[in-house]
Amino acid sequence: MVNLLNFRVITLLLLFASLLHAEFEYSVENTNLTLFGDYNYDRVRFRGDYVYDALFGTFIADGVNYYGEEYSNSMEFYYLVHHTSDTPFQTQSSLYEYEAGRSYAKLYRAYLGYEDDAQRVLFGLQNISMGVGHIWTPTNLFNPKNIYSLEPDEILGVFALSYLYHLSDTSDMMLVLSQKEDNSLKYAFRYKSYSEFADFALSGISSDTLKMLGYEIEGNLGESGVELRSEGSYFSFEDRDIFEAIVGAEYAFEDGLTLLAEALYSSEIFSYSEILFHLDSEIATHLHSAHFYTALHLSYSFNIFLDSSLLYIESFGDAPSRYIAPTLSYTLNDYNTFTLGAMLYNGDAKSEFGMFESSYYLKWKLSF
């Protein structure tokens, strides 16, 4: 591990030295989110981007504040601030407590890269993108998004070296080497081929605790404009072998309405206590309480200023339940966007979604 650490330090120093004379752009974004009757969340995000010929680098850091005494003392908040990236170094500062508030700083992304016509290399804290699913991604066992969170696109980073090579105009290969919190290594490969009627991919992931094989298929249904996709993975977790797959379809209407549907199947189901116990596991978002789920996502643009969306997920467990997330967004100008949304849970009190309380929120994003 000492040699690996020295390699990381030397590589970073060499690349940063090259970037000293690069073009630099930065932006600052403030996201304020108020859950009515619960708490206020505020995140200030700084992003810097370097570009120097074929070299580039990105640095993203956050300052986060939660205000609400009851929420700050809840188990949900305890999990939130202790659920950190699975990396060999800390990406989050210690918690600063004051009155009814809690604050901390977080490193979100920090990577350097090189790209030309044939290849792309990234090194550092990054997002490993795998899968074609929009709601669920069975093949992404690095950092999949959590669709039930207030900000599903906020994804913990992975410390990795990733390499993408274009084998031809219609195929490419990706290799990934990442280091986990316990300093063990995790490997991945992905081969993708493009054809006239569909794109195909095969992938694999291996670590001390995980083995996975997966596939991806995505293509258009003739000239109909309907895009079809399927994705699946077979992996071992502890003493259980799990098969998980999705099928989906998407269609964009001319009037601005986009309709997306996906269905998920999982060969294994887990109890609520088992899922809680494995919340920090690398496959936490792949542990399900039911064998079968369906999802429907609608998005509609009324005009260039006003957009709406609706996510509906049905869980077909022993007691069926559902999750509904509507949003309405208004873009005031290039700097300000306001979103009114809800997270609605419905079902029997002992069902997967029925055990949670619904919430409503107002989100304001300021960019400059």
Sequence and secondary structure as in RCSB ss.txt:
>XXXX:A:sequence
MVNLLNFRVITLLLLFASLLHAEFEYSVENTNLTLFGDYNYDRVRFRGDYVYDALFGTFIADGVNYYGEEYSNSM
EFYYLVHHTSDTPFQTQSSLYEYEAGRSYAKLYRAYLGYEDDAQRVLFGLQNISMGVGHIWTPTNLFNPKNIYSL
EPDEILGVFALSYLYHLSDTSDMMLVLSQKEDNSLKYAFRYKSYSEFADFALSGISSDTLKMLGYEIEGNLGESG
VELRSEGSYFSFEDRDIFEAIVGAEYAFEDGLTLLAEALYSSEIFSYSEILFHLDSEIATHLHSAHFYTALHLSY
SFNIFLDSSLLYIESFGDAPSRYIAPTLSYTLNDYNTFTLGAMLYNGDAKSEFGMFESSYYLKWKLSF
>XXXX:A:secstr
 HHHHHHHHHHHHHHHHHHTTSEEEEEEEEEEEEETTTEEEEEEEEEEEEEETTEEEEEEEEEEEEE HHHHTSH
HHHHHHH    SSS  B   EEETTEEEEEEEEEEEEEEE SSEEEEEEEE     S SS  TT  SS   TTSS
STT    EEEEEEEEEEETTEEEEEEEEE TTS EEEEEEEEEE SS EEEEEEEE SSEEEEEEEEEEE TTS 
 EEEEEEEEEEETTEEEEEEEEEEEEE TTSEEEEEEEEEES    HHHHHHTTTSTTGGG  SSSEEEEEEEEE
ESSSSEEEEEEEEEE SSS EEEEEEEEEEE SSSEEEEEEEEEEEE TTSTTTTS  EEEEEEEEE 
